[in-house]
């Protein structure tokens, strides 16, 4: 294989390998954005963190309702 073909093959392999990494970064960003949107709907992330997370807040609401 001539050197030019080897270089082209290496570049193509690098480009193919970069696609999954880029997709994973995009998926992670979307998941974080969705989580932040959900926390905003529940009353804000600061409140959620201060109360120990949304699970703890939900448990306190159940206890208060009894």
N, C-alpha and C positions, 0 to 999 in steps of 0.2 A: 504494500500500500504506500503510495507516495506521501510525502510529508503534508502536502496540501489537503489530501483526503483525510488524513489522520487528524489534522487541525479542525477540519469541517465536522468530522464525526464527533470529536470531543466537544465542540461548541454546541452541536445538536443535543448531545447527551446532557450537557449542563443546562440548556434551556428546558429540556423535558423534566429534569430534576427540580428546577425552580418552580414549576407550575404547582405541584402539590404543596410546597411550602407557602406559596402565595395564597393558595386557596385556604389553607389552614389558618393563616393570619386573618383573612377576610371572615371566615366562619367565627373565629374567636372575637373579632371586633363586633360582629353582629350579635353574638350571644351576650356580650357585655352590655351593649346598647339596649337590648331587650330586657335584661335584668334591671338596668337602671330605670328604664321606663316603667317597669312593674313596681319598683320600689317607690317611684314618684307617685304612682296611682294609689299606693298603700299609705302614703303620708310622708314620704321622704326617706332617703337613705340614712340621714343623721339620726332620725328618730328610731329607725330600725336598728342601727348599730348600738345606740345608747340603751335600747331595751333588750339587747341580746339577740337580735335577729327577728325576723317576722314570725318564726315559729314560737318564740317566747312571748311575743306580743299576742299572738292568737290564743295561746294557752291562758294568759292573764285575762283576756276578754271572756273566755269560756268560764273561768273561775268567777269573774265579776258578775256574770249573768246568772249564776246559780243562787 
